[in-house]
């Protein structure tokens, strides 16, 4: 690999720390803040929220694992290879999608309705961050192949029909 090309490669972490740390930190807040009974779910609703939260958390963990380890993400980044197959054929940013899903699951599992606005903020934060950072860089690096990929694969919400 040419030294100039190596210098242009995307950071292995991308904008991940700027997204992951605040999102994960805020998603566990409902478990540590005093619970006001007014904001707590009860009975069957709480049970459904906890179960849904655990499912989303497990889904997010497997998405993240498949994106990083199964797809050999680090090797592709170091070699400046655009990833478009495997989990990357379902969603363009499976690492961030996994974090989004897992953090949403944690918020749901808390059973605290006061924090249900957080997943919406997580999504908006992710959308804005990716549009103005990694996507700009990837478009400059890969050009038309990346533009075509963007037209067929969603940014952060996986295509369900491709999952099943």
N, C-alpha and C positions, 0 to 999 in steps of 0.2 A: 504494500500500500504506500502510495506517495505521502511524504510528510505533510504536504499541503492538504491532501484529502483527509488525513487523520485529524488535523487541526479542525476541520469543518464538521467532524462527527458530533452528533447530538450527545449531550451529557447522558450518562447511564440513568441518572435520576430524573432528567428532564425538569419539569416544574413540580414534580412529585412532592418534595418536602413542603413547598408553598401551599399545596392543596391538602396533602394527607395529614400533616400535623394539626392544623387548626380544626379540620373536620373531625378527626378521631378524638381529639381532646374535648371538643364541644359535645360530641355524641355520648360521652360517658357522664357528662354533667348531671343529667337527671337522676343518676344513681347516687350522687354525692350531695346534692342540695336537699335541704329539708323538704319533705313531701307535704304539700298542703292538700288535705283531703278533697278540697274542691276540684283539684286538677287531676286526681287519681282515677283511673278507670276502675270499674268494679265488675265482679262476677265473670260471666261468659265473655263479655267484651274484652276484659283484661286477658283472659285465657287465649282468646283469638289473637289479640295483639302480640302476646308473648310468643305464641306459636308462629305467627307470621314473621315476627322479628327474628326468631331463630332460623327460619327458612331463608330469609333474606341474608342473614349473616353467613350462613353456610354457603349459600350461592355466591356471595361476594368473595369468600375465601377461596372457593374452587376456581372462580373466574381469575382472581389474582394469581393463584398458583399456576394455572394453565398458561396465562400470559407470560409469566416470568420464567418458569422452569420448563414446562412442556414445549413451549414455543422457542426456547433458547433465546430469549429477548436480548440478553447482554451480548451474545455473539453477533446477532444481527446488527445491533447498534454499533458495535466496534467495527464491523465490516461495511457500515453505511448501506445496509440492505433494507429496503422497504418491506415491511411485514404485512402480508395480505391474506395469508392462509391460516388454517386452524381457527383459533378463537378470534384472530384478527379479521376473519371473513364474516364474523357475526357482529362485531363492534370495533370501531377504529381505536378505541382507547380502553382495552379491557382491564388494565391495571387500575385506572381511575374509576372505571365502572364497578370494579370489585370493591374499591374503597367506598364509593357512593352507596352501593347496595348494602355492604356490611354496616356502615355507619347508620344508614336508615333503619336497618334491622335492630341495631342497638337502641336507637331512640324509641322504636315501637315496643321493644321488649321492656323498656322502663315502665311503661304503663302510665306515663305522665303526659297528659294532653297539652300541658303548657308548652312542651317542647316539640310538638308535631309540626311546627313551622320550619324546623331546622332542615329536614330533607329538601324542602323547596330552596332554601338558601344554598345548601350543598350543591344542588343541581345548577343553579344560576352561577355560583362561584366557579364551578368546573367549566361550564359553558364559556363564560367570559375569559377565564384563564387560558383555556385551550385555543380559542379563536385568536387571541392576541399574542400567543407565544409559540407553542410547538407547531401549530398548523401553519403559521407564517414561515417558520424556519423550514418545515418539511416541504412546503410548496416551492420555496427557493431551491432546495436541495434536489428534489425529485421531479418537479415540474408537472408535465401533463400526466404521467402515470399516477401521481398522487392526486391530482385534480379528478381523474376518472375514479379512483378509489373512493374519494370523498363523495362522489355522486351516487355510488352504489352501496356504501356501508355507513350506517349511522354513527355519529360521534360518540355517544355515551350510553344510549339505551339500546341494548341488544335486540336484534331482529328475532322475534320469537319463532317465526316459521323456520329459521335456520337452526334453531336449537333442537327442534324435535324432528 
